[in-house]
Amino acid sequence: MTPRLITPADAVESLRRKVHQKWADAVCADLGVGGSVTFSVPLRPGVSTGSTIARIGHAAWHEWHMSWREFADRYPMGVLIVRKPVSVQGVTDDYPATLVADLNAAVALVSETEPLALDVTRARELASSLQSTGALLSPATLRAVHQLEDDDAEVLLNAVTWLRRHPNAGAWTARQLPVPGMHTKWLDTHGALLRDVAGRDVRDEVRSRPAVLHLTYVDPDHATSGRRRHDAWTTGDTHDIAYRPRIVLVVENRDSRLWFPPVPDTIVVEGGGKAAAALLANVPWIRAADHIVYWGDIDADGYAILDRFRAALAEPAPDNAPPKPVTSILMDATDLHHYAEHGVNHDKAGRPIKPSSAILPHLTEAEATAYATVATASPTPFRRIEQETIPLTHAATRLLDVPASSHP
């Protein structure tokens, strides 16, 4: 250990780091969860003999000692300076060795120089409330709950209480749970935290929505039959589709589905983003098609959806249907450059589109090159080419080439 003399300012900063690391442990310990926590900082590590002090220099030692003597006149109640003897030039005396404080005193001390983003009183109230509702109190859950706004923290506590009274939530969907104060999309954001504090994942218990697909029949023979062009298919319903497609094209934009040009033996399905990938992958007639094709925006989200959709179809279906490959159209590096004039850098609200560091292992080399171009953290000409800006006739032409370029 290299001998060092820690100044009051450095000790306070070290204490700040320790409080940041262990405040939740200290609060939990006060409620009997985990061992007791004391915050301490060594003030002269490796300095315990006169010879070491001589190597450091008696002037530096004296200056250090005086700084701690001045500090002792102003530190808050609850902070203790532990002193231990050391012999300096033949005289033995007690000198500062360790700064020790409980949580309240440590917070008070470090807040004198810079306020902490920590409300100890609120943290204790939250911890007590979690424990009283039967939640699983731990430093990790307390930290997460402390980061919530007051309204969301109240909903979380209400949800834990509600779950204790309802051992099975299967009578409701995720958006129907009658928890006081819980809005319909609350679980989308806070479901994982509720799982951690409640000890059960209500998202696995609630009634699942059946998959509802909006689709368009683009087979020209079907169009001449006078039957409906646009349809919806619901998992588990008795309704069936008009014909079994050889090609299924999944698009993300409704306009692209509604007005897609005629292509033989094809159905165009409106996707639902990343969350819908697994649902689409488990639709029997989609998986039974000879060719499953995806076309989305040329942007980070579009490639993430493609990656997830391809990963979902790479696994066998629940009915043991085998894995199926997914081809993309108008989403490779060549397409990126061909349609570059339609590239944009801002979303529909005028906000800059952010880069993405997500690793997408299921992209082809050409797709990955395009993804890296639009998602890079470095400057790039544009970050998005929206699907709607590409002529549908181009997509239809490309789709016609799929059977020749892929294998069922």
C-alpha positions in Angstrom: 0.0 0.0 0.0 1.4 3.4 -1.0 1.4 5.7 2.0 -1.0 8.6 1.5 -2.4 11.5 3.5 -6.1 12.1 2.7 -7.3 15.7 2.9 -10.7 16.6 4.2 -11.9 17.5 0.7 -10.7 14.1 -0.7 -12.3 12.3 2.2 -15.6 13.9 1.6 -15.5 13.0 -2.1 -14.6 9.4 -1.1 -17.5 9.4 1.3 -19.8 10.7 -1.5 -18.9 7.7 -3.6 -19.5 5.3 -0.8 -22.9 6.8 0.0 -23.9 6.5 -3.7 -22.8 2.8 -3.7 -24.3 1.8 -0.3 -27.2 4.1 0.7 -29.8 1.6 -0.2 -28.0 -1.2 1.7 -28.0 1.2 4.8 -31.7 1.9 4.5 -32.6 -1.7 4.1 -30.3 -2.7 7.0 -32.3 -0.3 9.3 -35.3 -2.4 8.5 -33.6 -5.7 9.2 -32.7 -6.5 5.6 -29.0 -7.3 5.3 -26.1 -6.5 7.7 -25.5 -3.1 9.2 -23.7 -0.5 7.1 -21.2 2.1 8.3 -19.6 4.6 6.0 -15.9 5.0 6.6 -12.9 6.5 4.9 -9.2 5.8 5.9 -7.4 9.1 6.4 -3.8 8.0 6.3 -3.6 4.6 4.6 -0.1 3.1 5.0 1.0 5.8 7.4 1.4 4.4 10.9 5.0 5.0 11.8 7.3 7.9 12.3 9.7 6.6 9.6 6.9 6.7 7.1 6.0 10.3 8.1 9.7 11.3 7.8 9.6 10.0 4.2 6.5 11.9 3.4 7.9 15.0 5.1 7.2 16.6 8.4 5.9 19.8 6.8 3.4 17.9 4.7 2.4 15.9 7.9 1.9 19.1 9.9 -0.2 20.7 7.1 -2.4 17.6 6.9 -2.9 17.5 10.7 -3.8 21.1 10.8 -6.4 20.7 8.0 -8.1 17.9 10.0 -8.0 20.0 13.2 -9.8 22.8 11.3 -12.2 20.3 9.8 -13.1 18.9 13.3 -14.6 22.3 14.2 -17.3 22.2 11.5 -18.3 18.6 10.6 -21.9 17.7 11.4 -23.2 15.7 14.3 -22.9 12.0 13.7 -19.5 12.1 12.0 -16.7 10.6 14.0 -13.0 11.0 13.5 -11.3 7.9 14.9 -7.8 8.7 16.1 -4.9 6.3 16.6 -1.5 6.8 18.1 1.7 7.4 16.1 5.1 8.5 17.2 6.4 11.6 15.4 10.0 12.6 16.2 9.9 10.7 19.4 6.6 12.1 20.6 3.5 9.7 20.6 0.1 11.2 20.1 -3.3 10.4 18.7 -3.9 11.5 15.1 -6.8 11.2 12.7 -7.0 7.7 11.2 -10.5 7.0 10.0 -13.6 9.1 9.2 -16.8 7.2 10.2 -20.4 8.2 9.8 -23.9 6.7 9.6 -26.1 7.4 6.6 -27.7 10.6 7.9 -24.4 12.1 8.9 -22.7 11.1 5.7 -25.4 12.6 3.6 -25.3 15.8 5.6 -21.5 16.0 5.3 -21.3 15.5 1.5 -24.3 17.7 0.9 -22.4 20.7 2.3 -20.3 20.8 -0.9 -22.7 19.4 -3.5 -26.3 18.1 -2.9 -26.9 14.5 -3.5 -29.6 13.2 -5.8 -30.9 11.3 -2.9 -33.8 12.0 -0.5 -33.0 9.8 2.5 -36.4 10.5 4.2 -38.3 9.5 1.0 -36.0 6.4 0.6 -36.8 5.3 4.1 -40.6 5.9 3.6 -40.5 3.9 0.4 -38.6 1.1 2.0 -41.0 0.9 4.9 -44.0 1.0 2.5 -42.5 -1.8 0.4 -42.0 -3.9 3.5 -45.4 -3.3 4.8 -47.1 -4.3 1.6 -45.2 -7.6 1.5 -42.9 -6.6 -1.3 -39.4 -8.1 -1.7 -37.3 -5.3 -0.2 -33.6 -5.3 -1.3 -31.1 -2.6 -2.0 -31.6 -3.2 -5.8 -35.4 -2.9 -5.6 -35.2 0.1 -3.3 -32.8 1.9 -5.7 -35.2 1.2 -8.6 -38.3 2.4 -6.7 -36.5 5.5 -5.5 -35.9 6.5 -9.1 -39.7 6.5 -9.8 -41.8 9.6 -9.7 -44.1 9.8 -6.7 -47.2 8.8 -8.7 -45.5 5.8 -10.2 -44.2 4.7 -6.8 -47.7 4.9 -5.4 -49.0 2.8 -8.3 -46.3 0.2 -7.7 -47.2 -0.1 -4.1 -50.9 -0.3 -5.0 -50.0 -3.1 -7.5 -48.1 -5.1 -4.9 -51.1 -4.8 -2.6 -53.5 -5.8 -5.3 -51.5 -8.8 -6.3 -51.4 -10.1 -2.7 -55.2 -10.1 -2.8 -55.4 -11.7 -6.3 -53.3 -14.8 -6.6 -54.2 -15.2 -10.2 -54.6 -12.3 -12.7 -55.7 -14.4 -15.6 -59.1 -12.8 -15.8 -57.7 -9.5 -17.0 -55.5 -8.4 -19.9 -52.4 -6.3 -19.1 -54.4 -3.2 -19.8 -57.5 -4.2 -17.8 -55.8 -4.7 -14.4 -58.0 -2.7 -11.9 -55.1 -1.4 -9.8 -55.8 2.0 -8.4 -53.9 4.7 -10.4 -52.5 2.3 -13.0 -52.9 3.6 -16.5 -53.3 1.1 -19.3 -49.7 1.2 -20.5 -48.1 1.3 -17.0 -47.0 -2.3 -17.2 -45.2 -1.7 -20.5 -42.7 0.5 -18.6 -42.7 -0.8 -15.1 -43.6 -4.5 -15.4 -40.1 -5.8 -14.7 -39.8 -3.7 -11.5 -43.2 -4.9 -10.4 -42.0 -8.5 -11.0 -38.9 -7.9 -8.8 -40.8 -6.4 -5.9 -43.9 -8.6 -6.0 -42.0 -11.9 -6.6 -44.2 -12.8 -9.5 -44.6 -11.6 -13.1 -48.1 -10.5 -13.6 -47.3 -10.1 -17.3 -47.1 -13.9 -17.6 -50.4 -14.3 -15.8 -52.7 -11.9 -17.6 -55.0 -12.9 -20.4 -53.2 -12.6 -23.8 -54.7 -10.7 -26.6 -55.2 -12.8 -29.7 -53.1 -11.7 -32.6 -55.1 -9.6 -35.0 -53.5 -9.2 -38.4 -54.6 -6.6 -41.0 -53.9 -7.9 -44.4 -54.5 -7.1 -48.1 -55.1 -9.7 -50.8 -53.0 -8.7 -53.8 -53.4 -11.8 -56.0 -54.8 -10.5 -59.4 -57.1 -13.5 -59.8 -58.6 -12.9 -56.4 -59.1 -9.2 -57.3 -61.2 -10.1 -60.3 -63.5 -12.4 -58.2 -65.2 -9.4 -56.7 -64.4 -10.6 -53.1 -63.0 -8.3 -50.4 -59.5 -7.0 -50.9 -58.8 -6.0 -47.3 -59.3 -8.4 -44.4 -58.4 -9.1 -40.8 -57.4 -12.4 -39.3 -57.6 -13.2 -35.6 -55.8 -16.0 -33.8 -58.2 -18.7 -32.5 -61.2 -17.4 -34.5 -63.1 -19.6 -37.0 -62.6 -17.2 -39.9 -60.1 -18.2 -42.5 -58.2 -16.3 -45.2 -59.4 -16.1 -48.8 -56.5 -18.2 -50.2 -53.3 -19.8 -49.1 -50.4 -17.5 -50.2 -47.2 -18.7 -51.7 -45.6 -15.3 -50.7 -46.3 -13.4 -47.5 -45.0 -9.8 -47.4 -44.9 -8.1 -44.0 -44.8 -4.3 -44.2 -44.8 -1.7 -41.4 -46.7 1.1 -43.1 -50.5 0.9 -43.5 -50.4 2.8 -46.8 -47.9 0.3 -48.2 -50.3 -2.5 -47.4 -53.5 -0.9 -48.5 -52.3 0.1 -52.0 -49.8 -2.6 -52.8 -49.9 -3.5 -56.5 -51.0 -7.0 -57.7 -48.6 -9.9 -57.2 -49.8 -13.5 -57.8 -50.3 -15.8 -54.8 -49.4 -13.0 -52.4 -50.8 -11.6 -49.2 -49.5 -8.3 -47.7 -49.6 -8.2 -43.9 -49.3 -5.1 -41.8 -46.7 -5.7 -39.1 -46.8 -4.4 -35.6 -43.2 -3.5 -34.8 -40.7 -5.4 -32.8 -43.4 -6.6 -30.3 -45.4 -8.4 -33.0 -42.5 -10.5 -34.4 -43.3 -13.5 -32.3 -47.1 -13.3 -33.0 -46.6 -13.2 -36.7 -44.1 -16.0 -36.5 -46.7 -18.2 -34.9 -49.5 -17.7 -37.5 -49.8 -21.0 -39.2 -50.6 -19.8 -42.7 -47.7 -17.3 -42.6 -45.2 -19.9 -41.7 -46.7 -22.3 -44.3 -46.0 -19.9 -47.2 -43.1 -20.7 -49.5 -41.6 -17.3 -49.1 -41.8 -15.0 -46.1 -40.6 -11.5 -46.9 -40.1 -8.4 -44.8 -40.0 -4.8 -45.9 -39.6 -1.9 -43.5 -38.0 1.5 -43.1 -34.3 1.8 -43.7 -33.5 2.9 -40.1 -32.4 1.5 -36.8 -35.9 0.4 -35.8 -36.6 -1.2 -39.2 -33.5 -3.4 -39.0 -34.3 -4.2 -35.4 -37.8 -5.4 -36.4 -36.3 -7.5 -39.2 -33.7 -9.0 -36.9 -36.4 -10.0 -34.4 -38.8 -11.3 -37.0 -36.1 -13.4 -38.5 -35.0 -14.7 -35.1 -38.6 -15.6 -34.2 -39.1 -17.6 -37.4 -35.7 -19.4 -37.0 -37.3 -21.3 -34.1 -39.9 -24.0 -34.5 -43.5 -22.9 -34.0 -45.6 -24.1 -31.0 -47.4 -26.5 -33.3 -44.0 -27.9 -34.3 -44.0 -26.3 -37.7 -40.3 -26.1 -38.8 -38.2 -22.9 -38.9 -38.5 -20.7 -41.9 -36.1 -18.1 -43.5 -37.1 -14.5 -43.9 -36.0 -12.5 -47.0 -36.0 -8.7 -47.0 -36.6 -6.4 -49.9 -35.4 -2.8 -50.4 -33.3 -2.8 -47.2 -29.8 -3.6 -48.2 -26.8 -1.3 -48.8 -27.6 -0.9 -52.5 -31.1 0.3 -51.7 -29.8 2.7 -49.1 -27.7 4.5 -51.8 -30.4 4.2 -54.5 -33.0 6.0 -52.4 -30.7 8.3 -50.6 -32.5 11.4 -51.8 -35.4 10.4 -49.5 -33.1 10.2 -46.4 -34.0 12.3 -43.3 -32.4 13.0 -40.0 -35.5 14.0 -37.9 -38.6 12.2 -36.8 -42.2 13.3 -37.4 -42.0 15.6 -34.3 -38.9 17.3 -35.6 -36.5 15.6 -33.1 -33.1 14.3 -34.3 -33.1 10.6 -34.9 -30.7 9.0 -32.5 -28.0 6.4 -33.4 -28.3 2.9 -32.1 -25.7 0.6 -30.6 -27.9 -2.5 -30.7 -26.2 -5.7 -32.0 -28.4 -7.3 -34.6 -27.0 -10.8 -35.3 -29.6 -12.0 -37.8 -29.0 -9.4 -40.6 -27.3 -10.4 -43.8 -24.0 -8.7 -44.7 -25.7 -6.2 -47.1 -28.4 -5.4 -44.5 -25.8 -5.0 -41.7 -23.8 -2.6 -43.9 -26.9 -0.4 -44.4 -27.8 -0.7 -40.7 -24.3 0.4 -39.7 -24.6 3.4 -42.0 -27.8 4.8 -40.6 -27.3 3.7 -36.9 -23.7 4.8 -36.5 -22.8 7.2 -33.7 -20.5 9.0 -36.1 -21.9 11.6 -38.5 -23.9 10.2 -41.4 -25.8 11.8 -44.3 -29.1 10.5 -43.0 -30.6 8.1 -40.5 -33.9 7.1 -42.1 -35.5 6.3 -45.4 -39.2 5.8 -44.8 -41.0 3.0 -46.5 -43.7 5.2 -47.9 -41.2 7.3 -49.9 -40.2 4.2 -52.1 -42.6 3.6 -55.0 -44.8 0.6 -54.5 -44.2 -0.5 -58.0 -40.5 -0.9 -57.1 -41.4 -3.1 -54.1 -43.7 -5.2 -56.3 -41.0 -5.7 -58.9 -38.5 -6.7 -56.2 -41.1 -9.1 -54.7 -41.6 -10.9 -58.0 -37.8 -11.6 -58.0 -37.9 -13.3 -54.5 -38.9 -16.8 -55.7 -36.0 -16.9 -58.1 -33.5 -15.6 -55.6 -34.4 -17.6 -52.5 -35.3 -21.2 -51.6 -38.5 -22.2 -49.8 
